[in-house]
Amino acid sequence: MAIPSPNDVPLPTRGAPDDDPPPGFFGSWRNVYLCVVVYLAVLIALMYAFRVAFER
């Protein structure tokens, strides 16, 4: 059994692999994350508005 040399061992890669498919709805993962952030901001604004409206 031969010991592999350091040149034969593949280096770990960072990030998504090249064959990672894009999401089905928004075209890119950046757009998906942007949509989630906007959705959360809208929810926070609505909850604040409800709190102010019903606090009286």
C-alpha positions in Angstrom: 0.0 0.0 0.0 1.5 3.3 -1.1 1.4 6.4 0.9 -0.1 9.3 -1.1 2.1 12.3 -1.6 0.8 15.7 -0.7 0.5 16.5 -4.4 -2.0 13.7 -4.8 -4.4 14.8 -2.0 -7.1 17.2 -3.2 -7.3 20.5 -1.4 -10.6 21.4 0.2 -12.6 24.0 -1.7 -14.5 27.0 -0.2 -17.9 28.0 -1.2 -20.6 26.2 -3.2 -19.6 23.7 -5.8 -20.0 24.6 -9.4 -22.8 22.1 -9.9 -25.0 23.7 -7.2 -28.3 24.6 -9.0 -29.7 28.0 -8.6 -33.0 28.4 -6.6 -36.2 28.0 -8.6 -38.0 31.2 -7.7 -35.6 34.2 -7.6 -32.8 33.3 -10.0 -29.9 33.5 -7.5 -29.3 32.8 -3.8 -28.6 36.5 -3.3 -32.1 37.4 -4.3 -33.5 34.7 -2.0 -31.7 36.2 1.0 -32.7 39.7 0.0 -36.3 38.6 -0.1 -36.1 37.0 3.4 -34.5 40.2 4.9 -37.2 42.4 3.3 -39.9 40.0 4.5 -38.6 40.1 8.1 -38.3 43.9 8.0 -42.0 44.2 6.8 -43.1 41.9 9.6 -41.2 43.9 12.2 -42.7 47.1 10.9 -46.2 45.6 11.0 -45.8 44.3 14.5 -44.6 47.7 15.7 -47.5 49.4 14.0 -50.0 47.0 15.7 -48.3 47.7 19.0 -48.6 51.4 18.6 -52.2 51.2 17.4 -53.5 49.0 20.2 -51.4 50.5 23.0 -53.8 53.4 23.5 
